Amino acid sequence: DLLHDGQIYLVFGAGDRVFAITLDGTLAPGFPAYLDDKEIDPACSPRIITFNDENIILLEEKDNGFVAINNDAELSIEHSFFWEKVNTLDQFYWDENIQQLHFIYSDVSSNLYVSYLENIEEDPIIWNGYRNDGYNIYSGFIQYQQDPEDALTAFCFPNPTRQGEVRVKVKNAKAEIDLKIFDIAGNIVWRETIEKAANDSQDVRIDTSKMASGVYFGIVSSEKEVKKISFAIIN
């Protein structure tokens, strides 16, 4: 994602084009950007770095490094990186202690290179190419409030279920448990009141053999505490 002029854009490239799409589905001004004699890897994640107060989008060219695009959908050669790229880790890293932006990469001969820019006062990395398969990392901070250890919790397993049964694991119930299951239309398809077990954790079994495939939602309540759950059935 790229934040520009107060607007958030989804940025991606494919072939010789780069797209920036707003949250309402419209293209950002100047996009798609067309790149002559360039081919963007459609499976890549863009990097977004701030250079001289301008957000630069870096997209992987197949086996040839990164192509840079500015906010005006123009090719920025001075910010592009070209080398014989291989499918190994390449990474931007900002060192706050010495105020340097590093770029670490290797080539087809397994040579490791490090380039850097100095005298950078703030972290210029907006997006560093994070993907769930661990190809790259994103570094940031998340603030959260941890639930009290004795708070009511509930979750479903297996999820999705294929075996005609789903279990709801309930922890820290203070009294009897009221469980309601709804289909996606809001109709109650299952309801039961369960006596609280002697320990703090118990499983509630739900027979799903007569339920159609789809997504279901539930409400688990005990005393004044309420937890929402959801699960899917695949028949």
N, C-alpha and C positions, 0 to 999 in steps of 0.2 A: 504494500500500500504506500501511496505517496500523498503527503499533505502539501497543498499548494494553493495560495490565495484563499485560505479558509475552506478549501474543498478537499475531500478525500477521494483518491483515484485508485482503482485496481490496475496495475501495470503488468503487461506481459508482452512477449514477442513470439512471432512464428514466421518462418521463412524470411522474406525481405520486409516485413512490416512490424511495427511496434504500436501497441494499443494502450490507451489510458482511458478507462471507463469510470464514470461517476457512480455513486451508489444507486442512482435512479435509472442506470442503464444507458445513459447518453455518453457519447464520446467527448473527451476533453478537447478544447480548441487546438487545432493543428494536427490532431491525431485522426487516423493512423499515420505514423511516420514511415516513409518509404526509404529503404536503404539500398542504394545501387551496389551490386556486386557483393552483397553481404547476405548471409543466411543464419538466422537466429535459431538456436536449438530450442524446439518447442517444449522440451521437458525441463528447461533450466528455470531457476528462480532468479529474478533480477536483484542486483545490489543497488542501493540508493545511498549516495555519499554526498555530503555538502562540501563543495569546493568554492571558496570565495563567496559565501552567502548564496550560492546557487545550488539547487538540488540536481544532481546528475544521476541518470539512470544507466546502469551498466548491465548489459545483457550478453550472455555467452554466445559467441559465434562458434559454429561447429569446428572443433580442433584448432581454433585460432585466437583464443583469448576473449577479451571483452570489447564490445562496441558501446560507446557512450552516446547518450541522447540527453539533451537539455530540456528544460520545461517548455520550450517553444517547439518541441518536436524536431529539433535540428541535430544533425550529426555533429558531435564534438570530438574531433580527432585528438585534440590536446589532452583529453581525459580518457582516451581509449588505451587498452593494453593489448598488444598483439605479440604472440609467441606460439610455438608449436605445443599447443595445450594437450594435456593428457587427462584421463578421468581419475585424477587424484585431488587431494585437498588443496584448494587455494583459498586464502583467507585474508580479509582485512582485520586489523587489530589496532586499536587505539590504546597507547600506553599513557595513562593519565599522569604518572609520576614524572615522565620526561617530556610530555606533551608532543608525542610523535604518532603519526598515523603510519602503520606498517602494512605492506602487502606482501604476503608470503606465498610462493608458488613454485612448482617444479615443471620441467620440460620433458620431452620424450626420451632424453638421455638420463633421466633421473637426477638431473642437477637441481639443487635447491637454491632459490633466489629470495632475497629480501630487499624491497625498496621502501623508502620512507619519506615523509614530509615532516618538517620540524615546525615548532612555534605555533601549535594549534591549541587554542585556549579551551575549547569545548569539544566533546565527543562528536565527530562529524558523521558517524555511522548511523544512518536512519534505519536501514534494512540490510542485513548481512547474508541473505540467502538461506535462511533457516528452512529445512524440510524435515519431515518426520522420519525419514530414513537415516538421519544423522549425517548427511553429506556435508553440511556446514552447521555452524552454531550461531545462535543469536544470544547476545548478552544483554540483560536488563534486570530490572527490579520489579517484584510483585509484592504488593502489600495485601495481607489477608488477616482475617480474624479467626483464630482457631476456635472450633466448637468446644464447649466445655466437655470434659471427659464423660460426664454423666448425662449428656443430652441424648434425646431419642434419635436413633438413626435407623434407616431401612434401605435395603437395596434388593434387586431381583437377580436370580441366577438359576439356570443358565439363561443368558440373554444375548441373542434370541434363543428361543426354545424350540426344539423339534420333537420332543419325546412325550408330548401330551401332559406335561407337568412343568410348572414353574414354582420356584420357592422364593419366599420373601424372608430374608434374614432381618430380624428386628432386634435391636440392642437397646438396653437401658429403658425399657418400658416401666412406667411407674405404677400402672394399674392394668386392668384388662385392655386388650387391643381391639380396636374396631378397624376393620379392613374393608375398603370398598374398591372395586375394579370397574372402570368405565371403558366402553369402546370409544372409537374416535368421534362418534356422533354424540357422545355424552350420555349414553344409556348405561345404567348399572347392569353389569352382566354377572357380577359375583359379589356377595357380601357375607361377612362372618364376624362374629365377636369371639375372640380367643382369650382364654384365661391366661393370665401372666404366669410364665414359668418361674421356677424357684431361682434359677440363675439369671444373669443379665443378658443372655443371648438365646434366641430361639428361632426356629424355622417354621414358617407357615406354608403348607403345601396347597397349591391351587391346581385343580384338575382343569386342564385346557383342552382336553380331547374333543370337546363339543364346541370349542371356540374357533372361529374362522381365522385364516391368516390375516395378519395386520398388526397395528400398533395399539397398545392398550395403556391406560393410565390408572393410577391408583392413589388412594389417600389412606395413610396409616396414622391413626390417632390413638393417643393414650393419655388419659387425664386431660391436660390442656395443651399438650404438645402434638404437633402435626408434621408429618413428612410426606412429600409427594414422591411417587415412584413411577416408572414406566418400563414396559418391556414389549418385545415383538414376538409374534408367533409365526413360524414358517411350517406349513403343513405339506 
